[in-house]
Amino acid sequence: MNTQYLPTEETPVLVAVVTQARDLARAQTEGWYRLPLAHAPPRLGCEVLALYQTDAWGAEGRCVRWWGWVRQIRLRRRRDLLPDEADHPRANALYLCFELGPLRPLARPVPSRRLRRVTFIATTWGVLSRAEDVAQLWPTAERRQALAQRLQREYLSEGFLTAENAEGAEGYEG
C-alpha cells in the first residue's frame, strides 16, 4: 500500500471514536490507535481508520475529521500499550492496536448534525468522502454485503490480524 495516495472509492474504512485529546495526540505523534478487544466490531478488515471526535472536543467535536492508512493490527495488553498506567483496572485486558501511517485531515470534515452515539462504522472511502452527515456513513444492507464480500476476498486473507502477531497474548484463540 502506498500511503502517499488517496484511497480508492471502494477502500474499506473503519470509523472509530476518539474521546480524549491524548488518544488523538498518540495517533498523530506515535502512529497508533487502540480499542478494547471486548468492544471491537465484528468486522475489522479495513485499510483506512477514520476518527470521530465526540462532544468532548467542543466546537471541533461531533465530526469525523482525521484519517490514516492502517499498516497493521496487533493484539496487545493495555499495560504494554500504556506502561505508565500499569495499575489501571483493565491493565491486563486485550486491545487491538492499529498501527497507522500519518494522520491526515479529511478534505471536508463529516459532522453529526444530531447527537449520535458513535462507536464504530464500517464504510468505504467513497461514502466517507461524499458524506455530509455521519448518518450517511452507516451502510445499507446492500453496501454492508458488498463490503463484507470484498473484505473476505481481499483483506482478511492478507493477515492484518493473525495468530502470529497475537502469539503469546493470553485469551486469544486463533
C-alpha positions as a LaTeX table, in Angstrom:
\begin{tabular}{lrrr}
\hline
Residue & $x$ (\AA) & $y$ (\AA) & $z$ (\AA) \\
\hline
Met1 & 0.00 & 0.00 & 0.00 \\
Asn2 & 1.40 & 3.39 & $-0.97$ \\
Thr3 & 0.36 & 5.82 & 1.75 \\
Gln4 & 1.12 & 8.88 & $-0.37$ \\
Tyr5 & $-2.06$ & 8.46 & $-2.41$ \\
Leu6 & $-5.70$ & 8.84 & $-1.55$ \\
Pro7 & $-7.72$ & 5.66 & $-1.09$ \\
Thr8 & $-9.91$ & 4.44 & $-3.94$ \\
Glu9 & $-13.70$ & 4.70 & $-3.93$ \\
Glu10 & $-14.10$ & 1.14 & $-2.56$ \\
Thr11 & $-11.29$ & 1.18 & 0.02 \\
Pro12 & $-12.69$ & $-0.21$ & 3.31 \\
Val13 & $-12.75$ & 2.33 & 6.14 \\
Leu14 & $-13.41$ & 1.82 & 9.84 \\
Val15 & $-14.66$ & 4.94 & 11.60 \\
Ala16 & $-13.75$ & 4.73 & 15.29 \\
Val17 & $-14.49$ & 7.06 & 18.18 \\
Val18 & $-11.82$ & 9.14 & 19.91 \\
Thr19 & $-12.93$ & 10.76 & 23.16 \\
Gln20 & $-9.71$ & 12.07 & 24.66 \\
Ala21 & $-7.09$ & 14.50 & 23.41 \\
Arg22 & $-4.26$ & 12.20 & 24.48 \\
Asp23 & $-5.60$ & 9.39 & 22.27 \\
Leu24 & $-5.73$ & 11.65 & 19.22 \\
Ala25 & $-2.27$ & 13.03 & 20.06 \\
Arg26 & $-0.92$ & 9.49 & 20.34 \\
Ala27 & $-2.37$ & 8.60 & 16.93 \\
Gln28 & $-0.85$ & 11.76 & 15.43 \\
Thr29 & 2.60 & 11.56 & 17.01 \\
Glu30 & 3.18 & 7.86 & 17.75 \\
Gly31 & 1.12 & 6.42 & 14.89 \\
Trp32 & $-1.24$ & 4.10 & 16.74 \\
Tyr33 & $-4.82$ & 3.84 & 17.97 \\
Arg34 & $-6.17$ & 1.33 & 20.50 \\
Leu35 & $-9.53$ & $-0.24$ & 21.05 \\
Pro36 & $-10.56$ & $-2.86$ & 23.60 \\
Leu37 & $-10.92$ & $-6.29$ & 22.03 \\
Ala38 & $-14.07$ & $-6.80$ & 24.11 \\
His39 & $-15.72$ & $-3.85$ & 22.31 \\
Ala40 & $-14.31$ & $-4.45$ & 18.83 \\
Pro41 & $-16.73$ & $-4.57$ & 15.92 \\
Pro42 & $-17.27$ & $-7.99$ & 14.34 \\
Arg43 & $-15.58$ & $-6.93$ & 11.09 \\
Leu44 & $-12.19$ & $-5.28$ & 11.39 \\
Gly45 & $-10.86$ & $-5.59$ & 7.86 \\
Cys46 & $-10.01$ & $-2.06$ & 6.81 \\
Glu47 & $-7.25$ & $-0.21$ & 5.05 \\
Val48 & $-8.14$ & 3.19 & 6.49 \\
Leu49 & $-9.03$ & 4.24 & 10.03 \\
Ala50 & $-11.03$ & 7.47 & 10.37 \\
Leu51 & $-11.60$ & 9.13 & 13.73 \\
Tyr52 & $-14.89$ & 10.51 & 15.03 \\
Gln53 & $-14.40$ & 13.19 & 17.69 \\
Thr54 & $-17.12$ & 13.37 & 20.35 \\
Asp55 & $-18.73$ & 16.35 & 22.10 \\
Ala56 & $-15.71$ & 16.37 & 24.44 \\
Trp57 & $-13.92$ & 18.31 & 21.68 \\
Gly58 & $-16.28$ & 21.29 & 21.91 \\
Ala59 & $-16.53$ & 23.18 & 18.60 \\
Glu60 & $-14.19$ & 20.64 & 16.95 \\
Gly61 & $-16.38$ & 17.74 & 18.09 \\
Arg62 & $-19.20$ & 15.65 & 16.73 \\
Cys63 & $-17.45$ & 15.00 & 13.43 \\
Val64 & $-15.06$ & 12.76 & 11.55 \\
Arg65 & $-12.02$ & 14.95 & 10.93 \\
Trp66 & $-8.90$ & 12.71 & 10.71 \\
Trp67 & $-7.91$ & 9.58 & 8.80 \\
Gly68 & $-4.84$ & 7.40 & 8.32 \\
Trp69 & $-3.76$ & 4.27 & 6.47 \\
Val70 & $-3.77$ & 1.10 & 8.59 \\
Arg71 & $-0.37$ & $-0.56$ & 8.36 \\
Gln72 & $-1.12$ & $-3.45$ & 10.71 \\
Ile73 & $-3.41$ & $-4.53$ & 13.53 \\
Arg74 & $-1.78$ & $-6.19$ & 16.53 \\
Leu75 & $-3.20$ & $-7.73$ & 19.68 \\
Arg76 & $-1.65$ & $-6.22$ & 22.83 \\
Arg77 & $-2.36$ & $-5.90$ & 26.53 \\
Arg78 & $-3.26$ & $-2.44$ & 27.77 \\
Arg79 & $-0.29$ & $-2.46$ & 30.18 \\
Asp80 & 2.08 & $-2.97$ & 27.22 \\
Leu81 & 0.49 & $-0.14$ & 25.25 \\
Leu82 & 0.31 & 2.24 & 28.21 \\
Pro83 & 3.11 & 1.29 & 30.61 \\
Asp84 & 2.52 & 4.46 & 32.68 \\
Glu85 & $-0.94$ & 3.08 & 33.52 \\
Ala86 & 0.17 & $-0.36$ & 34.76 \\
Asp87 & $-2.15$ & $-0.07$ & 37.78 \\
His88 & $-5.24$ & 0.59 & 35.64 \\
Pro89 & $-8.16$ & $-1.78$ & 36.42 \\
Arg90 & $-8.04$ & $-3.04$ & 32.81 \\
Ala91 & $-4.23$ & $-3.29$ & 32.60 \\
Asn92 & $-4.43$ & $-6.97$ & 31.61 \\
Ala93 & $-7.24$ & $-6.52$ & 29.07 \\
Leu94 & $-6.53$ & $-7.27$ & 25.42 \\
Tyr95 & $-6.61$ & $-4.39$ & 22.97 \\
Leu96 & $-6.34$ & $-4.11$ & 19.22 \\
Cys97 & $-3.54$ & $-1.75$ & 18.31 \\
Phe98 & $-3.95$ & $-0.17$ & 14.88 \\
Glu99 & $-0.53$ & 0.84 & 13.58 \\
Leu100 & $-1.16$ & 3.86 & 11.37 \\
Gly101 & 0.52 & 5.92 & 8.72 \\
Pro102 & 0.49 & 9.68 & 9.28 \\
Leu103 & $-2.95$ & 11.06 & 10.21 \\
Arg104 & $-4.35$ & 13.49 & 7.67 \\
Pro105 & $-7.33$ & 15.82 & 7.89 \\
Leu106 & $-10.28$ & 14.98 & 5.67 \\
Ala107 & $-10.73$ & 17.48 & 2.85 \\
Arg108 & $-14.13$ & 18.19 & 4.41 \\
Pro109 & $-14.94$ & 17.01 & 7.96 \\
Val110 & $-18.14$ & 14.97 & 8.25 \\
Pro111 & $-20.32$ & 16.44 & 11.01 \\
Ser112 & $-23.01$ & 14.77 & 13.05 \\
Arg113 & $-25.88$ & 17.24 & 12.91 \\
Arg114 & $-27.81$ & 15.24 & 15.54 \\
Leu115 & $-26.31$ & 13.83 & 18.71 \\
Arg116 & $-25.48$ & 10.19 & 17.99 \\
Arg117 & $-23.65$ & 7.53 & 19.89 \\
Val118 & $-20.88$ & 6.51 & 17.56 \\
Thr119 & $-18.53$ & 3.65 & 18.34 \\
Phe120 & $-17.59$ & 2.01 & 15.03 \\
Ile121 & $-18.86$ & 2.35 & 11.50 \\
Ala122 & $-17.65$ & 0.14 & 8.64 \\
Thr123 & $-17.89$ & 2.07 & 5.40 \\
Thr124 & $-15.88$ & 2.87 & 2.26 \\
Trp125 & $-13.71$ & 5.80 & 1.28 \\
Gly126 & $-16.21$ & 6.87 & $-1.39$ \\
Val127 & $-19.06$ & 7.04 & 1.12 \\
Leu128 & $-16.87$ & 8.85 & 3.67 \\
Ser129 & $-15.60$ & 11.41 & 1.19 \\
Arg130 & $-19.12$ & 12.24 & $-0.09$ \\
Ala131 & $-21.00$ & 12.19 & 3.23 \\
Glu132 & $-22.49$ & 15.41 & 4.50 \\
Asp133 & $-23.54$ & 13.88 & 7.82 \\
Val134 & $-22.32$ & 10.98 & 9.95 \\
Ala135 & $-25.75$ & 9.36 & 9.50 \\
Gln136 & $-24.82$ & 8.75 & 5.83 \\
Leu137 & $-21.80$ & 6.62 & 6.82 \\
Trp138 & $-23.79$ & 3.67 & 8.15 \\
Pro139 & $-24.05$ & 1.10 & 5.39 \\
Thr140 & $-27.26$ & $-0.02$ & 3.79 \\
Ala141 & $-27.84$ & $-3.78$ & 3.73 \\
Glu142 & $-26.60$ & $-3.88$ & 0.12 \\
Arg143 & $-23.42$ & $-1.90$ & 0.89 \\
Arg144 & $-22.81$ & $-3.99$ & 4.00 \\
Gln145 & $-22.99$ & $-7.22$ & 1.98 \\
Ala146 & $-20.73$ & $-5.88$ & $-0.78$ \\
Leu147 & $-18.19$ & $-4.64$ & 1.78 \\
Ala148 & $-18.22$ & $-7.97$ & 3.64 \\
Gln149 & $-17.62$ & $-9.88$ & 0.40 \\
Arg150 & $-14.74$ & $-7.62$ & $-0.57$ \\
Leu151 & $-13.14$ & $-7.88$ & 2.86 \\
Gln152 & $-13.45$ & $-11.65$ & 2.83 \\
Arg153 & $-11.95$ & $-11.89$ & $-0.65$ \\
Glu154 & $-9.14$ & $-9.35$ & $-0.48$ \\
Tyr155 & $-8.19$ & $-8.23$ & 3.02 \\
Leu156 & $-8.91$ & $-10.76$ & 5.73 \\
Ser157 & $-6.85$ & $-13.32$ & 3.85 \\
Glu158 & $-3.86$ & $-10.93$ & 3.83 \\
Gly159 & $-3.46$ & $-11.22$ & 7.59 \\
Phe160 & $-3.92$ & $-7.78$ & 9.14 \\
Leu161 & $-4.73$ & $-9.66$ & 12.37 \\
Thr162 & $-3.17$ & $-13.10$ & 12.51 \\
Ala163 & $-2.33$ & $-15.70$ & 15.11 \\
Glu164 & 1.35 & $-14.86$ & 14.51 \\
Asn165 & 1.13 & $-11.28$ & 15.71 \\
Ala166 & $-1.17$ & $-12.33$ & 18.56 \\
Glu167 & 1.16 & $-15.09$ & 19.71 \\
Gly168 & 1.54 & $-15.17$ & 23.45 \\
Ala169 & $-1.49$ & $-12.99$ & 24.09 \\
Glu170 & $-3.45$ & $-14.80$ & 26.78 \\
Gly171 & $-7.11$ & $-15.21$ & 25.88 \\
Tyr172 & $-6.55$ & $-15.10$ & 22.12 \\
Glu173 & $-7.99$ & $-18.07$ & 20.29 \\
Gly174 & $-6.74$ & $-18.14$ & 16.72 \\
\hline
\end{tabular}
